[in-house]
Amino acid sequence: MKRIFTVVALAVVIILAGCTDLDDIYRQLDEQKKDLANVKQLINAATNELSVVSYKELDDKSGYELTMSDGSKIILKHGARGEPGEQG
């Protein structure tokens, strides 16, 4: 009897887990990939001793576009919450 209950409970859990909406998870994963690409660009700039030649605010006010000394461009976006940092 315990074994049947365990098998039924396991089947219910598997069925319910299969009904999960993954769109939000995929959207978050795409955002993480973009953020990681920006971090990689910044690391490459530091490694290659590049400097920021100019910067401008994006048209939609969501961040900045940095122009590096080799002509490449890096786009930095504001965080999701936009909370101010502590004064240091």
SULMOCOR-V339758 format. One line per field, one symbol per residue. psi: psi as a letter, one per 40 degrees, with the letter a starting at -180 (. if undefined). A space follows every 50 residues. Layout:
# SULMOCOR-V339758
psi = ???
This chain:
# SULMOCOR-V339758
psi = dddddddddddddddddeehhedddddddddddddddddddddddddefi ihdiiiiidefeaihhhideeiihhhiiiddfhiiih.
